[in-house]
């Protein structure tokens, strides 16, 4: 039977948890989802590329963006990608406590990133530079906000997976899910490379 | 591939060295990109190509070291799917910029 529900393991595989194809097929399926998500981001990037210079007399990126602040934000996400990778290595060595510890660090770094982004949005909106101010700011909040929403979803997923790891241990299905979570997390860091280059760095150049 | 292993879940992951190399390269490339943007004196075309160069390099480093796309037969379909998505992406973003700039120029 090929109707493989994402939440339940195919009985054929469940009977044989070491079946090498199960986790690999799930990882490939998840990769295809990531690629379609990339198309979503491409649409938002294209919107930003068209509207990014329509200031409507409002502030430009050069006036709004604080490079050192964005650099710290970027480093938080990059370090969280690093600790996520280390968690995968610990998972490979079946070290449950190390996996939990490294995921906790990843979660904290990710929360720091989101907190900084919310802080940036809040101060911009408080200054009257919210998404309604100009087409540029609408596109800015859509693009950066879409990435932020993905990171927030990843953080919730990470908290759930920490619970599963703690309760169920590093069983084959849990390892497969943790691996897909790490794919998602690294993917978001790649999208962020595009965001900070196109939005922040090019915005400061002009 | 160099130090890549197969974990219990059947997925291929790199060794510590792969992650460490990827991480160090990413930090250096990010810092370089921010330095280029903060450097006021650089002419715009030079700064732009520097930024894009650093971004493309860093994305390739991430794909290879963190997402383990290394040309092995295991990652073949992932690479094919990625290449197809990149084609869509170029058509999508490039086409949008082209047609909108053209419209903009005609309306002036």
Interface residues (C-beta under 8 A of the other chain):
Chain A: X18 X19 X20 X21 X22 X23 X24 X27 X28 X31 X32 X35 X38 X39 X42 X43 X45 X46 X47 X49 X50 X67 X70 X71 X74 X75 X78 X81 X82 X85 X86 X88 X89 X91 X92 X94 X170 X172 X175 X176 X179 X183 X186 X187 X189 X190 X193 X194 X196 X197 X200 X201 X202 X204 X205
Chain B: X5 X7 X8 X9 X10 X11 X13 X14 X15 X16 X19 X22 X23 X26 X27 X30 X31 X33 X34 X36 X37 X38 X44 X47 X48 X51 X52 X54 X55 X58 X59 X62 X63 X66 X67 X74 X77 X78 X81 X82 X84 X85 X88 X89 X92 X93 X96 X97 X100
